[in-house]
Amino acid sequence: MKTIETIKLSNKDIDLIMAELENTSEPNEALKKLFDSSKNSKLEDDNKDANSIEV
């Protein structure tokens, strides 16, 4: 059974989060590199699954 945790945010926190969501910036180089590495890792995992044989 999963436990659900609720976090209460202040109005200031909500405003900050909404402002970030509405005014997103371009990803920096570190984020692009991380995304590419995770995408490549996912592709490798998919290829392993495609090449495996269940008996």
C-alpha positions in Angstrom: 0.0 0.0 0.0 1.4 3.4 -1.0 1.7 6.2 1.5 0.6 9.7 0.3 2.3 12.7 1.8 0.7 16.1 1.6 2.8 19.3 1.6 1.1 22.6 2.4 2.5 25.6 0.6 2.2 29.2 1.5 0.8 31.6 -1.0 4.3 33.0 -1.6 5.5 29.5 -2.4 2.6 28.9 -4.8 3.3 32.2 -6.5 7.0 31.3 -6.9 6.2 27.9 -8.4 3.6 29.3 -10.8 6.0 32.1 -11.9 8.6 29.5 -12.7 6.1 27.3 -14.6 4.8 30.3 -16.6 8.3 31.8 -17.4 10.5 28.8 -18.0 14.0 29.4 -19.2 16.1 27.4 -21.7 17.8 24.4 -20.2 21.5 24.9 -19.4 24.3 22.7 -20.7 24.4 20.5 -17.6 20.6 19.8 -17.9 20.9 19.0 -21.6 23.8 16.6 -20.9 21.8 14.9 -18.2 18.8 14.6 -20.4 20.8 13.1 -23.3 22.6 10.6 -21.0 19.3 9.4 -19.5 17.7 9.2 -23.0 20.7 7.1 -24.2 20.5 4.9 -21.1 16.8 4.3 -21.8 17.6 3.4 -25.4 20.2 0.9 -24.2 17.8 -0.6 -21.8 15.2 -1.0 -24.5 17.7 -2.7 -26.8 18.7 -5.1 -24.1 15.0 -6.0 -23.6 14.5 -6.4 -27.4 17.5 -8.8 -27.6 16.6 -10.9 -24.6 14.8 -14.2 -25.1 12.5 -15.7 -22.5 12.5 -19.5 -22.2 
